[in-house]
Amino acid sequence: MTGTVEQSTVRGRVAVVTGSTSGIGRTIARTLAESGAGLMLNGFGDAGDIEAQRAELERRCSVRVLYSDADMRRPEQVRTMLSRAGDELGPVDILVNNAGIQHTSPVEAFPDQAWDDIIGVNLSAAFHATKAAVAGMKQRGWGRIINIASVHGLVASVDKVAYVAAKHGLVGMTRVVALETAGSGVTCNAICPGWVHTPLVMAQIEARAGAAGIAVEQATRDLLLEKQPSGAFTTAEEIAGAVLFLCSRAAANMTGTTLSLDGGWSAQ
């Protein structure tokens, strides 16, 4: 019954999900399409694979699905993507700011370009997309802005200065937008996952294994137990479920919050 209620609030809506051609974003996009939302995909990858993803969602879910290759580092491309979604799909009701990149290095060795790119993709792109979408949401009296932040929006880790700064900024932006839209029918919330089994995290695990001279399996266990007391990865499906919940009637008065899906990481 709960799933039916959640899906009924999404059906017929239009959603834009950034960074949705792989990883967490791809699962969020699939979940929204399966719940009846028209969809704008965004991200990089093999053109053939992306078109297959788009066409399969459109066929199987009986909704319109578009794709934009907008570079999240380019504000004008972010704005064009939102404008195109509105023109071709209809007014944007749901915005999921999910796109993210990572680089790890101590502050003194952190590349300037990596800092600029991470802040651009992980934080500034969310601002530009939100700015482009929020006025229309307020005018129509309904909207859901969901920022995929991170446990690193709540706590810090070494060697991740740009990522932690961006995610803390995203949590702060979430709260400001929530205050500015309070009472309008628009909500803005952040989801803060811990370790999720994605290519981004696996690259970190493989680097850790190589540096320590241990097997990837051991490096995975060590990483989880070092930070995430549950000892288990958060799944992309769990995050997508949280997105669906935030779009539901049950979350109509939930705004400016952070939902921690981190296996107890931030409780320590």
N, C-alpha and C positions, 0 to 999 in steps of 0.2 A: 504493500500500500504506500509506503513512504516513497519508493522509487517512482510510483505513478504520480504522486503529488509533485515531486521535484521535477519530473519530466514535463508535467503540464505547464509549469511556469516558464519553461525553455522553448517549448514547441512554438514554432512560428516566429521566434526571435531571430535576430541577426547577431552573430558573434565574430569578433576578430581575435585570433590567438597568435601572438608573435612567437617566433621560434618554434613553429608547430610541424616541421617536416621531420623531426626526429625526437627521441627522448621523451621527457615529461610532456612537452607541448603537443607532441603527436597523439599521445594518449588522451590529453584533455580535449583536443580537437575531435577525436573520434567519439568520445563520450558525449560531447555537445551535439554532434551531428546525429548520433544514435538517439538522442533525446528530442530531435526535431528542429534543431536550429540551423538556419542558413549560415554559411561559414566562409571566412576569408582565412586561408592558410598563408603562412609566411615562413621563410627560412631559406637556407642554402642546402645544396646536395645535388645528386645526379638528377638531371632534368627528366629523364625517363621514369625514374623511381617516384619523383614528386608527382608527375602527371598520373601515374598509376594509382598513387594514394588518393589524389583528388577525384579521379574518375570512379574509383571503387567506392568512396564515401558517398558520392553523388548518386550512384546507382543503387547501392545497398540501403541507404538511409532515406532516399527519395527527397533530398533537399538540394538546394543549389550550393555548390562549393567552388570557390574561386581561389586562385593562388597569386600572391605578390612576391616578387623577389626583392622587395625593398630592403636596402641596407640600413640596419637600425642605427648606424653611426651617422646617418645623413638625415637631419630633421626634415628637409623638404621631401624626401622619399617616404618618411613615416606619414607625413601629412597627406601625401598623394595616395598612399595605401588606404587611409581612413576615408578619404573623399571618394575613392573608387568603390569601396565597399558600400558606402551610402548610395551612390549613384546606381550601382548594378544589383545590389542585394536588397537595399532598403535601409532605413535608419539603423545605426549601430546601437544595439541594446546592451550587449555584453562585450566588455573589453578585458582580455586576459593578457597582461603584460608578463610574458614568460621568457622572452629571449635573454640569453645570458652566455657569457664567455668567461674564461678563467686563465690566470697565469699565477704561478707561485715563485716567489723570490724574496729574499730579505729586502727591507726598504732601501738600503744603500745601493743595492744592485738592481732594483726594480726598473725595467726599461720605461722611459717616458712614454713611448708609443703604446706600450701595453696598458699603462695607467689610463691614457686618453681613450683607448678603445674600450676598456672595461667600464669606465664611467659612462662612456657614450652609449654602449649597448645595454648595460644592466640598469642604468638610472635615467640618463637623459632621454632615451627613447621612450621610456614609460611616461615621462613628463609630456613629451610632444604628442604622444598618442592620446593621453588623457585630455590634454588641452583641446585636441581636435574633436574629441567625442563628447565631452561632459556637457557642453552647452545644450546640445540637442537632447541629451538624456534628461536634463532638468526641464526643458520645455515640454517634453512628452510625459514627464512625471514618473518615469521608470528607467532604471539603469543599474548595471552591476559592473563595477570596476574591481578587478581582482588582480592583485600584484603577487606574482610568484617570487617571494623574497627568499629567505633561507634562515636557518638557525644562525647563520653569520650576520643576519640583521639584528640579532639579539645579543650575541656573544662574539668574541674574537678568537682568531687562531693565528699563529705565526705564519709569516711568508705570504699572507693574503691581504696586503694592505689595500689594494684597489677594490677587491671583491667585497671585503668587509665594509669599507667605506661606502661603496655603492649600495649594498644591501641595507645598511643602517639608514642611508639616505632614502631608500625606497620605503622603509617602514615609516620614517618621518613624513614623507610625502603622502603616504596612505592616510595618516591621521589628519593632515591638513585638508586633504580633499574630502575626507569624511565630515569634518566640521563645516566646510564650505557648502556641502550638499545636504546637510542634515535637514530633514523635514521635507525634502523635495521628491522623495521616492527613489532617489539614487543612493546606493551604498558603495563604500570603498573599503576593502579589507585586504589583508596580506596573509598569504599562506607561507609558513616558515618550515620547510622540510629539513631534516637532518640528512644523513647519507642516503642517497638514492642510487640504485644500480643503473647508472647511465654511462655512456662513453666518456663523459667529462670526468666522472669519479674513477672509472676504471683506468684512465690514463694516469691519474694520481697514484692509484694503487700499484700499477706496473712500474712507475718511476720509483716508488718506495721500495718495492721488491728488489729492483735492480740495485739501488743504492745500498740496501742491507744484505744483498746476496741471499735472499730467501725466496721461497716459492710464492707465487701470486696468491695461492690459497691462504698461506700463513699471513701474508701482508694484509689480506682482506680481513681475516679474523682480528688481527692486531689493530687495524684501523677502526673497526666497529667497536671493539671493547674499550679502546682508548677514549672514545667520545660518546658512544651511543649505548647506554646501559642495557637496552633490550637485546643487543647483540644481533639485531636483524636490520636489514635495509628497509627504509620506507619505500613503498612501491609507487610507481606512477599511477596505478589504478586508485590507490588511496588518495593521492593528490587530486586526481580528476573527480573522485567522489566528493571531496571537500569543495571543489569548484561548483559542482552541481548543487550541493547543500546551500552554498552562499547565494545561489540564484533562486532558491526555493522560498516559499512563503514563510517557512519556519525561521528564516534568517532575515526577514524584512526589516527588523529593528536592530540588526547586528551591523555595526559600521564602525570603522576606525580600530578594528581589532586585529590581532595577530593569532592565527591558528597554528600552533606548533605541532608538527607531525615529525617528531625527532627522537622517538624512542627514549625519552627522558633526558636527552642531552642538556637542554637548557634548565632542567630542574636541579642540576647539580650545584 
